[in-house]
Amino acid sequence: MTEKGVILINRQTAPGEWFLGEAPLTRNPSYPPIVFVQGRNSSANSWFGETIYYGINDMERVARDAGYQSVFVELYDSDGSGSRNQWDNGKLLSGLLKEISTHFGQKVNIIAHSKGGIDTQAALIHYEAHPYAGRVFTLSAPHSGSHLADLSFSWYAAWLADLLGQNDDGTFSLQTGEMAYFRKITDKHQNTAKNSYFTAAGASHGPKFSSLSLGGAYLSSYGENDGLVNVWSTVLSYGRHLFTDPALDHDSVRIGSRFFSRVEPLIKSTELSSTQMKGPLPAEPLEMEANHIIRGGPLPASQPAKHSFAIEEKAKGDFFVLSASRDTRLSLLSPTGMSVQPEKPIAIPSHTYFGGAWLHPFNIDEAEEGIWELSLQSITNDAYLFIANIQLPSPVQHALPAMMKKGSPLQIQGNQKAKYTCQWRITDRSRALIHTFITQAQGQTLGYLPTITKEGTYTITADIEGVNEHGKAFNRTIVRSVYLFA
């Protein structure tokens, strides 16, 4: 175990280690130590090292200046071999919390960022670590999952995700269907009430043409978000939601000078606290508009690929391609014959969704009505994922809950005069196609889940092609993970 008491920023981290931050000059003995738990694919360095966009994270210094002893833990994600699910990380964290509490002879409080909040709940509730902690503060934790994780396991993303090695358990665990199951077995567990939970969120999409702006554009169809997680996913029904800050994104919400003073009055004590919320909590919409057009697949060396799609009227939107290669050649051809080239490619940070890919954004102020064509080519074996987020009232809406009984109907509701065809694809944990079928409808369409013997999370990708009530052609794509049960 690493020597405790000194921050070794450039050290080689290893799962199962814990160590202290620098001791405060004057520590109030009544102040509990604070254990910091980082998010997916991150290490303890994320609390005192470089952030993605905002320089050094000053969380350790701010906590120390306020008189608190910081404690950092390394979970399995620290070794750089991919993210682990909450069961693996939670079990490891449970043992670390026991060691840390024993070392200090008192309970600790916990500040957890992103998936670290899920790992923390697994440790406290399912692995019986609740006696060693008091209060838990989660920052932009996807308690109900993220639709970006759903996208990662969708039909169109399979080739790119496999090429990038993005097939790990941590990503799979954050799908909305998988997290719906986790919430079912967690929120009413007898250990849930043995700690107090406080939540916080941001609602900024970060810098323009960044990985967060990409995520924010995609997630905007599902409501307010911080570039990686929707606000409704950050809350707990039995927790107190402290704030949603429109100036904070998923990267900046964990910065000490932007967060710590807002919770410092609450973090002084480990005693159970009333977390009763006043007013309704943010919630995922029951019915959601289909605002995305998604295409993707393999891109063999020197073999061009083309896709066409229809936009029913002039619209603002976000258009971008993710590829494994920086040098992927691509363009969009507008209905009037104008060729649009992408902006300079941007590297996607390694610890986020599609980490290691290259983002090729298109700067289109207003997309023309009609048929667009996407062209791609690569000199090396490549893979790609194209996403258009259309800012129009959608001709179709969908109501697909995150947990469904086997054999339940899959419902899409369109305008009564809209005519369309829907191709459904259902994939499993390995992204293998296990079922596909086509429905045709005017207004509402119903498909039915196939007979699947194995309970668990599956990803639905639905491609919709049709004409709206004005006879204008349109395309849309729906992606949703669902936990199927008997």
Secondary structure, DSSP 8 states (H G I E B T S, - for coil): ---TTS--TTS---TT-EEE----SS--TTS--EEEE--TT--GGGGTSB-SSSSB--HHHHHHHTT--EEEE--GGGGSS----HHHHHHHHHHHHHHHHHHHTS-EEEEEETHHHHHHHIIIIISS-GGGEEEEEEES--TT--HHHHHHTSTTTHHHHHHHT---HHHHHTSHHHHHHHHHHHTTSTTGGGSEEEEEEE----STTSHHHHHHHHHGGGS-BSSSSBGGGG--TTSEEEEEETT--TTGGG-HHHHHHHHHHHHT--S------SS------SSEE--EEEEEEEE-TT--EEEEEEESS-B-EEEEEEES-TT-EEEEE-TTS-EE-----EE--TTSTTTT-EEEEE--SSB-SEEEEEEEE-SSSEEEEEEEEE-S--SEEE---SEEETT-EEEEEE-TT-EEEEEEEEE-TT--EEEEEEEEEESEEEEE-----S-EEEEEEEEEEEE-TTS-EEEEEEEEEEEEE-
